[in-house]
Amino acid sequence: MQPSIYFCNESLTLDPLGAIYWAREQTLIVSDLHFEKGSSFAERGVMLPPYDTRTTLMRLAALMRRYKPKRVISLGDAFHDGGAEDRMDDEDAASLESLIGATEWIWILGNHDPEPPKRFAAETTFRKRLGALVFRHEPKAGQARGEIAGHLHPCARVISEGRSLRRRCFAVGEDRMIMPAMGAYTGGLNILDEAYAPVFTKPVAWVMGAEGVYPIASENLAPDYQGRMREQRA
């Protein structure tokens, strides 16, 4: 199930891969790709399988085949650090260059990648407005009608029948939305965490499942904790 929701009078499709498709503008929006996070950890002695960038690129390619967008907006932290471009495998770099060349591409700069990429040239900015919607990496405290941001990597812990299930989610309020991180090695911050207080009163968690995205009522959400409840992690 790929639901369309009305957000600031615009119809947006929430995809279970963690993207938004805005059909009226033929625009695909993704966030927090964190390319080369695995190799960054490896440089510090934490050895992880070096396939996170390729997995994330495969997700991007699948989304572009599905929606055939004329424009892609990446909401910051596309690259995990300043050396990510140099560490990227040649095959992965070629795949990314092919994706960028197939459409209009916009890099929103983030806290992990505050400078424009050198190897993967495209439009770069800290903020982009299209119609009623504003795209940036970090959500702005206070009122920000029409804002779609990333940065916080929202997740939700869903309680049902004495069990707990933790999944990435879209955090959606009346005036703003925070997207889940798409990067294969990105973690998540529970939407009940106090970090969301400056930007949300009570967001709705649209939780990503294997085949769809589902709204979860607030009474079925719980904070993260160490307990005896059975848990299936994302």
C-alpha positions in Angstrom: 0.0 0.0 0.0 1.4 3.3 -1.1 -0.9 5.9 0.5 -1.4 9.5 -0.7 -1.8 12.0 2.1 -2.9 15.6 1.9 -0.2 17.9 3.3 -0.6 21.7 3.0 -3.2 21.1 0.2 -0.8 18.9 -1.8 -1.2 15.2 -2.5 2.0 13.3 -1.6 2.6 9.6 -2.0 4.5 7.9 0.9 6.6 5.1 -0.4 7.6 2.1 1.8 11.3 2.6 0.7 11.2 5.8 2.6 10.6 8.4 -0.1 7.9 10.8 -1.1 6.6 11.2 -4.6 4.9 14.5 -5.4 3.0 13.7 -8.6 1.8 17.2 -9.5 5.5 18.3 -9.6 6.8 14.9 -10.8 9.3 15.2 -7.9 10.9 12.4 -5.9 12.1 13.4 -2.4 14.6 11.3 -0.4 16.6 12.1 2.8 19.7 11.1 4.7 21.3 8.7 2.2 24.6 8.7 4.2 26.6 7.2 1.3 29.9 5.6 2.6 28.9 5.4 6.2 30.2 1.9 6.3 33.7 2.9 5.0 33.7 5.7 7.5 33.2 3.3 10.4 35.9 1.0 8.9 38.4 3.8 9.0 37.8 4.0 12.7 38.2 0.2 13.2 34.6 -0.7 13.2 34.4 -3.3 10.4 30.9 -3.5 8.7 30.1 -5.1 5.4 31.0 -2.5 2.7 27.7 -2.7 0.8 25.6 0.2 2.4 26.2 2.6 -0.5 25.2 0.0 -3.1 22.1 -1.0 -1.2 21.0 2.6 -0.9 21.7 3.2 -4.6 19.6 0.2 -5.5 16.7 1.6 -3.5 17.1 4.9 -5.3 17.2 3.2 -8.7 14.0 1.2 -7.9 12.2 4.4 -6.9 13.2 6.2 -10.1 12.0 3.2 -12.2 8.7 3.2 -10.2 7.9 6.9 -10.5 10.0 8.2 -13.4 10.4 11.6 -11.8 11.5 14.7 -13.7 13.2 16.0 -10.5 14.9 14.4 -7.4 15.4 16.4 -4.2 17.9 14.9 -1.6 17.3 16.5 1.8 20.9 16.6 3.1 23.4 14.2 4.6 23.6 12.4 1.3 27.3 11.8 2.0 28.3 10.7 5.4 31.4 12.8 5.6 33.8 15.0 3.5 35.8 12.0 2.3 32.8 9.9 1.2 33.1 10.8 -2.5 36.8 9.7 -2.7 36.0 6.4 -0.9 33.1 5.4 -3.1 33.6 2.3 -5.3 33.9 3.2 -9.0 30.9 1.1 -9.9 28.8 2.8 -7.3 30.0 6.2 -8.4 29.0 5.4 -12.0 25.6 4.3 -10.8 25.1 7.5 -8.9 26.3 9.6 -11.9 23.8 7.7 -14.1 20.9 8.5 -11.7 21.8 12.2 -11.5 22.1 12.4 -15.3 18.7 11.0 -15.8 16.7 13.9 -14.2 17.0 17.3 -12.6 18.8 16.7 -9.3 18.9 19.0 -6.3 21.3 18.4 -3.3 20.1 20.1 -0.1 23.2 20.4 2.0 23.2 18.9 5.5 25.3 18.9 8.6 27.3 15.8 7.4 27.8 17.3 3.9 27.8 21.1 4.3 29.8 21.6 1.0 28.6 20.8 -2.5 29.8 17.5 -3.8 32.7 17.8 -6.2 32.3 14.6 -8.2 28.5 14.5 -8.5 27.7 18.0 -9.7 24.1 19.2 -9.5 22.1 22.1 -8.1 23.0 22.6 -4.4 21.3 24.8 -1.8 20.4 24.9 1.9 16.8 25.5 1.2 14.4 24.9 -1.7 10.9 26.2 -2.1 8.5 24.7 -4.7 5.0 26.1 -4.5 3.6 25.8 -1.0 6.4 23.4 0.2 9.8 24.2 1.6 12.6 21.6 1.6 15.6 21.7 4.1 17.7 19.3 6.0 17.2 20.3 9.6 13.6 21.1 10.7 13.2 24.7 11.8 11.9 25.2 15.4 8.6 26.9 15.7 6.1 27.5 12.9 7.3 26.4 9.4 4.2 25.7 7.3 4.9 23.4 4.4 8.3 22.3 5.6 9.6 18.9 4.7 12.9 18.0 6.4 15.1 15.2 7.4 18.0 15.0 9.9 16.2 13.4 12.9 15.8 9.9 11.3 12.3 9.3 12.8 11.3 5.8 14.0 8.3 4.5 15.9 7.9 1.8 18.4 4.5 0.2 17.8 2.8 -1.7 20.6 0.3 -4.4 19.7 -0.9 -7.5 21.6 1.9 -7.4 24.1 4.6 -7.1 21.5 6.8 -4.3 20.3 7.8 -3.6 16.7 10.3 -0.8 15.8 10.3 0.7 12.3 11.3 3.8 10.4 8.5 6.2 9.9 7.4 9.5 8.4 6.6 12.0 11.2 3.7 14.1 10.0 2.1 17.1 11.6 -0.4 19.6 10.3 2.2 22.0 8.9 5.5 20.0 8.6 6.8 16.5 7.9 10.1 14.8 8.8 11.2 12.0 6.5 12.9 8.8 7.5 16.5 8.2 6.7 17.0 6.1 3.5 20.7 5.1 4.1 21.2 1.4 4.7 23.2 2.0 7.8 21.3 4.8 9.3 19.6 4.4 12.7 16.5 6.1 14.0 15.3 8.4 16.7 11.9 7.5 18.3 9.3 10.2 17.5 8.4 10.4 21.2 11.9 11.6 22.0 12.2 15.1 23.4 14.2 16.2 20.3 10.9 16.4 18.4 9.3 18.8 20.9 10.5 22.0 19.3 9.0 21.1 15.9 5.9 18.9 16.7 3.1 18.9 19.2 1.8 15.4 18.4 3.0 14.0 15.1 1.3 11.1 13.3 3.6 8.1 12.7 3.3 6.8 9.2 5.2 3.6 9.7 7.1 1.8 6.9 6.3 -1.9 6.4 7.5 -4.4 3.9 4.8 -3.6 1.4 3.2 -0.3 2.6 3.1 2.7 4.9 0.6 2.7 7.7 -0.7 5.4 10.1 -0.4 4.4 13.7 -2.6 5.9 16.4 -0.7 7.7 19.2 -2.0 5.3 21.9 -0.2 2.5 20.1 3.2 4.2 20.2 5.8 3.8 23.0 9.2 5.3 23.8 12.3 3.2 23.5 13.3 1.3 26.6 15.0 -1.9 27.8 12.2 -4.2 28.9 10.9 -7.7 28.8 8.5 -7.2 25.9 9.4 -9.2 22.8 10.8 -6.9 20.1 11.5 -7.1 16.4 14.0 -4.5 15.3 13.9 -2.7 12.0 
